[in-house]
Amino acid sequence: KEKHTIYIISASASVWVAPWAQSRGLNLLATELAVETSSEKITGKIDGKNCYGPEKVKRLRTLEDLSKYNDIYAYGDSLGDNEMLAIANHAFYRCF
């Protein structure tokens, strides 16, 4: 409602997070799985780097100039979210 830019940033595989994110109109940064080009089968390997820890912030910064935002909210629930929470001025951590 507020016209905020929202990203789901996850170490989970994009192939299973993307349908949920897209159905809600959210941007997604996630771990990409390698696909064999000839058969289009997932190889079980990661394509590039795992979107975990510092990689989450690195990917976000390639898309957004964070200095243009007065407020950055981040929500996390794992150790892999620490770096992302550190760049937010409104950080929320939920431990299960």
Secondary structure per residue as TSV (DSSP state, phi and psi in degrees):
chain	resnum	aa	ss	phi	psi
A	1	K	-	360.0	-33.0
A	2	E	-	-87.4	0.5
A	3	K	-	64.8	32.3
A	4	H	-	-74.7	151.1
A	5	T	-	-87.6	122.6
A	6	I	-	-121.6	131.7
A	7	Y	E	-120.9	135.6
A	8	I	E	-94.0	121.0
A	9	I	E	-120.7	114.0
A	10	S	E	-139.5	144.5
A	11	A	E	-78.1	-10.4
A	12	S	E	-67.5	159.4
A	13	A	E	-67.3	133.1
A	14	S	H	-61.5	-30.4
A	15	V	H	-61.0	-26.4
A	16	W	H	-105.5	-16.5
A	17	V	H	-87.9	-31.5
A	18	A	H	-56.7	-46.1
A	19	P	H	-58.1	-40.4
A	20	W	H	-65.7	-47.6
A	21	A	H	-62.8	-44.5
A	22	Q	H	-64.1	-37.6
A	23	S	H	-65.4	-17.8
A	24	R	T	-108.9	4.1
A	25	G	T	69.7	31.2
A	26	L	-	-103.5	147.2
A	27	N	E	-75.4	147.5
A	28	L	E	-130.6	132.6
A	29	L	E	-123.5	119.8
A	30	A	E	-151.4	172.3
A	31	T	E	-70.0	133.2
A	32	E	-	-99.6	138.5
A	33	L	E	-94.9	142.1
A	34	A	E	-71.4	140.4
A	35	V	E	-124.2	131.6
A	36	E	E	-72.3	120.0
A	37	T	T	-63.8	-37.2
A	38	S	T	-69.9	-36.5
A	39	S	T	-108.0	-10.2
A	40	E	T	59.2	27.9
A	41	K	E	-96.2	142.6
A	42	I	E	-69.5	131.9
A	43	T	E	-84.8	-19.0
A	44	G	E	94.2	-1.1
A	45	K	E	-105.3	163.5
A	46	I	E	-90.2	137.4
A	47	D	S	-94.3	108.0
A	48	G	S	89.2	-144.7
A	49	K	-	-103.1	151.8
A	50	N	-	-65.1	132.9
A	51	C	-	-81.3	75.3
A	52	Y	-	-138.9	142.3
A	53	G	T	59.2	-126.7
A	54	P	H	-62.2	-24.5
A	55	E	H	-64.4	-30.9
A	56	K	H	-60.7	-47.2
A	57	V	H	-68.3	-41.5
A	58	K	H	-57.9	-46.9
A	59	R	H	-66.3	-40.5
A	60	L	H	-62.2	-42.4
A	61	R	H	-67.8	-22.2
A	62	T	H	-72.7	-21.1
A	63	L	H	-104.8	-27.1
A	64	E	-	-131.1	138.9
A	65	D	-	-87.3	99.0
A	66	L	G	-65.1	-20.3
A	67	S	G	-68.9	-16.6
A	68	K	G	-82.9	-4.2
A	69	Y	-	-102.8	129.8
A	70	N	S	-73.5	-37.0
A	71	D	-	-128.5	132.4
A	72	I	-	-125.2	122.4
A	73	Y	E	-104.3	138.2
A	74	A	E	-138.7	140.5
A	75	Y	E	-125.8	130.8
A	76	G	E	-140.5	161.8
A	77	D	-	-144.2	15.2
A	78	S	S	-148.4	167.1
A	79	L	G	-61.0	-26.1
A	80	G	G	-70.6	-4.9
A	81	D	G	-99.1	-4.8
A	82	N	H	-55.9	-46.8
A	83	E	H	-65.7	-37.9
A	84	M	H	-67.6	-41.5
A	85	L	H	-64.6	-31.8
A	86	A	H	-68.7	-24.7
A	87	I	T	-88.2	-7.9
A	88	A	-	-91.6	146.3
A	89	N	S	-94.6	-1.5
A	90	H	E	-135.3	91.8
A	91	A	E	-110.1	134.4
A	92	F	E	-129.1	122.2
A	93	Y	E	-116.7	128.8
A	94	R	-	-116.3	117.5
A	95	C	-	-99.6	130.3
A	96	F	-	-88.2	360.0
